[in-house]
Amino acid sequence: MIVTVTPELRANIAEFCIRKGIAKFALFDPDLQGRPNPHVDVYALVEFAPGVKATDFSWWYGDLEEELEEIVGYRTGVRTAEELHPAFRDEIVATVKAQYEQA
C-alpha cells in the first residue's frame, strides 16, 4: 500500500517520534517483506533513539501500532531493521525514505 505523506501527516509523525523516542521513521509496503500480512496495511521501520529500548513498549509494539493507526489512517505494523527477514532487510533499509529523522 502506498501512503501519501502530506505535510500534516509528516508533522504528526515527527511529533509522535519525538514523544516516543524514535530517532528514524520510514513507512514501507508490507509486500517488500516477501509475504503479505492480512493484519497490516503498512509498516513503519523505526530506529529508536539511544537509551530507548523496544522493551519500553507493550508486547510487539501494540501501543505504538494503535497510535500510528490513528495518525496514518491505516493498520500499521512497527519493525526495527533487526526484526526484518534477513533475505529482505538490506533492500528494505536501502530503499525506504524516512519521513522523520532526529536532528
N, C-alpha and C positions, 0 to 999 in steps of 0.2 A: 504494500500500500504506500502510495506517495502522499505525504502530508505537506501541505503548503504552509511554509513558515512565514507568517506575516510579521510585521514589526511588533504588533501587540503580543503575538504568541512568543516571539523571541524575548521580549521583556518579561513575560510571565515565567518563561523557562529560566531566565537569569535570576529572577527573584527566588524561585524555587531552589536553584542550585546553591545560591548564597546561603539560604536558610538551612539547607540540608548538608552543607559541607562537601559539595560536589565541585571538583576543580575543572572537569571537562565533561561535556554532554553532547551526544550526537544521536539523532533519530536514524533508524535504518529499517529496511523492509525485512520481515521475518524470512522471506524466501531466500535471502542471502545465506542463511544457515543451512540450506540444502534440504530442509524438511519443513513442511507447513505446520503451524501451530494453530489449531482451531480456537484457542482461547486468547490469542494475541493478534491485534491488527498491526501494531508497530512496536519495535523495540527501541529502548534508549540504551545506548552504550555509555557507561559512566566511568569516570575515574575519580575516586574520592581524594579529597584534599589530605595532606599529611596530618596524621593523628586521627583521622576518621576511618573507622573500620566497618566492613559490611555487617558485622555482628552488632553494630549500634542500631540496626533497624530490625523490624519484625521478620519472622521467618520468610525467606526468599523475597525480601523487599516488599512484602504485601502493602505496607503503609505507603511506601513510595509509589508503587504502581497505582494504588487507589487515587492518590492525589494527582498523579500525572494523567490519569484518565479524565479527571475533571479539567485539567489545564489543556491537554492536547485534543480532547474530544473523541478519543479512540481508546480501545483496550490496549494498554501499554505495558510491555514487559521490560524489566530492568536487568541488564547484564553488565559485568565488567569484562574486559578483554580476556582475562584468565578463564572466565566461565564459558567462553565461546568454544565450539568444537575446533580442535586443532587443524582439521582439514580446511576450515573456512576462516579461521581467525585472522591470518595475515591479510587476506583480501579484504575482509570487512574493515579492519583497522585502517588499511591504506586508502580505502575508497570513501569512507563516511566523511561528511562535512560537519564540523562542530557547530552547533547552534549556540553554545556557550563555552567560553574558556576563561578561567580565572586569570586575572591580570597579574 
